Structures are given as structure tokens and as C-alpha cells.
Amino acid sequence: MSHGTSDELQARVTGLLGGPNVMGNSPAFWAGLAVAVALLAALPVLFGYYAAEIGSVFLAYALLAMSLAFIWGYCGILSFGQVAFFGIGGYAFGIVAINVSTMGGLTLGLVTALVVSTLFAAMLGYFMFYGGVRDVYVTILTLVVALVLHTFMGQTAGGEWAVGDARLGGFNGMNGVPDLGIGVGLIGYEFGIAAHYYVTLGAVVATYLGLRVLLNSRFGYAIVATREDETRTEMFGYDTTFIKFAVFTIGGAIAGLSGVLFTTQNNYIDPSVFGITAAALPVVWASVGGRTSLLGTVGAALAIQFLDYRLAISGSEWALVVIGSLLVFVVLVIPEGIAPGLHDLVVSRRSRSTSAESPGSDGGANAEEVSD
């Protein structure tokens, strides 16, 4: 490959992944991200299968967190209903995979789960946004949907609550969900613990890069403009109702995928995934990490769930208190979240350093410009 072609390819990739709508465009950022992904990839090798098993659950939560950061941080839609799509995806996969006990059934279960969770998000988004539901009422309605699902699924303990061979189980949960796999008919590959971990890690990385590309596209600019000023965006000819509908649907699809990955790792799902605590956690992750930072939200989800896990195995009952206190501290001290706060700090220091090193910086003018 010629030098000119290489530069052209690099510029095209930079144009797709970089832009003002997302944080982290410097070579140092990409190097740090590569190191972080490499460390996560080394986790099963360094700490064994148990770490991979727990890590898969954390990464599934990170994918769920990213779905909320996308719709809330970039389009201004605060939803407590991501867990609804998460749970629907998990239950849909379990129902299909238990009834079609072949490798093809695992593929069909994955496809069905993604389609069902996406359609449910699209249906809910259509009735909300085209029905004129706005602002805090969207938040309330999505929370109500999650709680209705929690109540309904909790009442499915009887033997009559079964779809073929798949018993919903009420609060006892749906047991016997097969591992994740892909294939046709009887031929295929079923992912073990380590393979499942790498599939989940790959899904997180691919989703992150895909959302960066989307947010840096023309549609992405329209998404951010809708968040900033919906009325002005409409005056420029954009259909903001459709933009919110499309973003909400995409977020539902991502949440549904995370639900499948979570359920296939545990081989089990129960109505607690729709509960109010579960519904609030993605909001905590996005608030702490920074809802306008996809990577910050992912990092917060991993760190908070690891903290919760360590407190749980130590026998402590203070997990929710610690997490709640962390949320209150961040909201009061760094309202925009940790990642955006750090980003602003780095940019501010870099600006001051550049101003100080510029010619004539020993005078007072440049210092005043920076402070302004």
C-alpha cells in the first residue's frame, strides 16, 4: 500500500470515528483504549474461568449502560425502561432456545430476542413520541412499563405459565436457558465460559465504535441538535419526533442484546431484572460516569458493579448505600459526571499550557484570555 493511500485510509477512519460529538480523538486516547481492551482480553488468561464468568456479566451491564448513555446523553431522553428491553431480550432468547433444542435454535433465539426487544422499543417509542409524550413524562412512563413487567412476570409461577417447554417460573425464574451459540440445524458452535466472555467484550467494543460512527454522521449531528434545542432543530427542517423515535429504538436493540448476553451467561433470568433497583442502576452508571461519554458510562458500570460484587461476597449489606452516596457526591461535585469533568480539566490545562508557551505569554493579555 502506497503512503498516499495509507494516509487517505487513515483520514477516512479518523473522520468516521472522530468528531466533536464524542470525547476522545487524540492518539493518546486511542492508545489508552487499546491498552484497556487488551487488559480486559487478558482477564480469563490471568485470573481463570471464574473471572471470565463474572466479567461477562459486568460487560453485559456495560452494554446496557451504553444504551442509556446513547439515548439520554446524546438525545436527552431519560429512560428507566432500558431494563424492560434487557429482560424481554433475555426471556425471548430463553423461550426459543429451550423449545428449539438445536444449534439452529440458538441462532433463532438470538435473532428472535433482538427482533422482539427492538420491536417493543419501537412500539413504545412510537406511542410516546408520536403521541406527544415529552420530558419527565417519558421518564415516568418508561419506569411504569418496567414495573408492570416486573409485576406481571412475578405472577407466572404456575405450571400454566409456560411457552412450550419453557416455564416462566415467576420469581423462581426461568431455569435451563442454554449457552449462547450459533449454527444451523444440528451443526454449529456453542460458546463456553471464555468464548462467551470474548463475544461479550467484542459486542461492547463493536457497539462503542458503531455508536461513535453514528454520532459523527449527519444523523448524529441532528441527534445532538435535538438534545440541545429541539425547537430550533425543527426550524431547520429536521423531524425531531422521528429522531427521538429512532434513537430510542436503537437503544432498545442494544439493551436487548445485553439481556441475551446476561441470560446466556447465567443460564437463568427472573423478574428482578425489571425491578426498580435494576431500572435505576443504568441511570446511576450514566450519571457517575458521565452521560455524554459512552466510555465514561461503560467504565462507571464496570467499576460500580465490581464494587457491588466485592461488597456482596464480603457479606456487607452496604452496597446500595455506598453506590447511592457515590451518586450524590458526583451529582453535587461533578454534575456532568467523572469522564466529562476530567475531559474538561485536561482541555483547560492544555489550553492554559499552550497559551503560556505562545510568544508574548509573559505579558498579561494571554493570561486574561485564558481566564475569560
DAQUIPE-V619976 format. One record per residue. PSI is psi in degrees with one decimal (999 if undefined). Layout:
BEGIN
psi:PSI
psi:PSI
END
This chain:
BEGIN
psi:131.1
psi:162.0
psi:-39.3
psi:-42.3
psi:-39.9
psi:-44.3
psi:-38.2
psi:-41.8
psi:-42.3
psi:-41.0
psi:-37.3
psi:-43.4
psi:-42.0
psi:-39.3
psi:-34.4
psi:-43.2
psi:-23.2
psi:155.7
psi:169.5
psi:-13.4
psi:-12.1
psi:153.3
psi:142.7
psi:86.8
psi:-1.6
psi:158.7
psi:-35.2
psi:-38.8
psi:-47.8
psi:-34.9
psi:-43.2
psi:-39.8
psi:-41.6
psi:-40.4
psi:-42.8
psi:-43.0
psi:-39.1
psi:-39.9
psi:-41.1
psi:-38.2
psi:-27.9
psi:-6.8
psi:-49.3
psi:-33.5
psi:-40.1
psi:-35.6
psi:-0.8
psi:-176.6
psi:-33.4
psi:-41.0
psi:-37.4
psi:-38.3
psi:-48.0
psi:-39.0
psi:-35.1
psi:-40.3
psi:-44.8
psi:-41.0
psi:-34.6
psi:-40.8
psi:-38.2
psi:-37.9
psi:-40.3
psi:-42.8
psi:-40.2
psi:-34.3
psi:-37.6
psi:-40.6
psi:-36.3
psi:-48.7
psi:-31.6
psi:-50.0
psi:-31.3
psi:-18.8
psi:-5.0
psi:21.2
psi:103.9
psi:113.3
psi:131.7
psi:6.7
psi:8.0
psi:-32.3
psi:-23.0
psi:-46.2
psi:-35.8
psi:-51.7
psi:-39.7
psi:-41.7
psi:-44.2
psi:-45.9
psi:-41.1
psi:-43.0
psi:-46.7
psi:-43.6
psi:-47.0
psi:-46.3
psi:-34.8
psi:-36.1
psi:-29.1
psi:86.0
psi:57.6
psi:172.5
psi:-35.8
psi:-31.2
psi:-33.6
psi:-41.3
psi:-45.1
psi:-38.2
psi:-42.1
psi:-47.3
psi:-45.2
psi:-43.2
psi:-43.6
psi:-41.6
psi:-46.1
psi:-46.5
psi:-37.7
psi:-44.4
psi:-37.2
psi:-42.8
psi:-40.2
psi:-42.5
psi:-46.7
psi:-43.7
psi:-38.1
psi:-49.4
psi:-31.3
psi:-57.9
psi:-39.3
psi:-13.1
psi:2.0
psi:13.0
psi:130.7
psi:160.7
psi:-127.4
psi:-22.6
psi:-29.2
psi:-44.7
psi:-47.0
psi:-44.7
psi:-41.2
psi:-35.7
psi:-41.9
psi:-42.2
psi:-45.2
psi:-43.0
psi:-33.9
psi:-43.3
psi:-39.5
psi:-45.8
psi:-44.4
psi:-49.4
psi:-26.7
psi:-16.7
psi:17.9
psi:35.6
psi:-24.6
psi:159.6
psi:-21.6
psi:-17.2
psi:78.2
psi:145.2
psi:97.3
psi:-123.4
psi:-4.8
psi:111.1
psi:128.4
psi:-38.6
psi:-1.5
psi:-139.1
psi:-9.4
psi:-17.6
psi:168.8
psi:114.1
psi:164.4
psi:21.2
psi:127.8
psi:164.7
psi:161.7
psi:141.9
psi:172.6
psi:140.5
psi:-177.7
psi:125.6
psi:-125.8
psi:-2.1
psi:132.8
psi:-164.0
psi:128.0
psi:126.0
psi:126.9
psi:-168.3
psi:-51.7
psi:-43.0
psi:-38.8
psi:-39.6
psi:-45.5
psi:-33.9
psi:-43.5
psi:-43.0
psi:-42.9
psi:-38.1
psi:-39.8
psi:-47.5
psi:-45.9
psi:-40.4
psi:-41.6
psi:-48.1
psi:-39.6
psi:-41.4
psi:-34.3
psi:-45.1
psi:-45.4
psi:-44.4
psi:-21.3
psi:2.6
psi:177.6
psi:-37.0
psi:-36.8
psi:-39.4
psi:-36.7
psi:-35.4
psi:-50.2
psi:-38.0
psi:-36.7
psi:-39.5
psi:-42.4
psi:-45.6
psi:96.0
psi:-40.3
psi:-45.4
psi:-37.8
psi:-38.9
psi:-35.9
psi:-26.5
psi:4.5
psi:7.4
psi:142.5
psi:91.1
psi:-27.2
psi:-44.7
psi:-37.8
psi:-47.2
psi:-40.3
psi:-46.2
psi:-43.2
psi:-43.5
psi:-39.1
psi:-43.9
psi:-42.4
psi:-37.8
psi:-38.6
psi:-41.7
psi:-42.3
psi:-38.3
psi:-40.8
psi:-42.1
psi:-35.1
psi:-38.9
psi:-45.9
psi:-38.5
psi:-46.7
psi:-40.1
psi:-23.8
psi:-42.3
psi:-15.1
psi:34.3
psi:147.0
psi:145.5
psi:170.3
psi:-13.1
psi:-20.5
psi:-18.8
psi:-3.6
psi:169.0
psi:-33.1
psi:-45.5
psi:-38.4
psi:-32.3
psi:-26.9
psi:-46.1
psi:-34.1
psi:-38.9
psi:-47.4
psi:-46.6
psi:-37.2
psi:-42.4
psi:-49.8
psi:-30.6
psi:107.6
psi:-19.3
psi:11.7
psi:110.4
psi:-45.5
psi:-35.4
psi:-39.9
psi:-41.0
psi:-47.1
psi:-40.4
psi:-40.2
psi:-45.4
psi:-44.5
psi:-43.9
psi:-41.2
psi:-32.7
psi:-41.3
psi:-44.5
psi:-41.5
psi:-43.9
psi:-39.1
psi:-37.1
psi:-44.9
psi:-16.8
psi:-2.3
psi:4.2
psi:143.5
psi:17.4
psi:10.8
psi:-51.0
psi:-33.6
psi:-44.2
psi:-45.5
psi:-42.4
psi:-40.6
psi:-39.0
psi:-42.0
psi:-46.9
psi:-42.5
psi:-46.9
psi:-43.3
psi:-37.8
psi:-38.0
psi:-42.6
psi:77.9
psi:-30.8
psi:-8.2
psi:165.1
psi:-49.8
psi:-49.5
psi:-35.0
psi:-44.4
psi:-38.9
psi:-45.5
psi:-38.4
psi:-44.5
psi:-44.6
psi:-41.4
psi:-44.9
psi:-38.2
psi:-39.8
psi:-42.4
psi:-39.6
psi:-42.1
psi:-40.5
psi:-38.2
psi:-30.3
psi:-10.8
psi:157.8
psi:137.4
psi:11.3
psi:-13.3
psi:-10.3
psi:178.3
psi:-14.5
psi:-48.7
psi:-39.3
psi:-38.5
psi:-37.1
psi:-42.9
psi:-44.4
psi:-29.4
psi:999
END
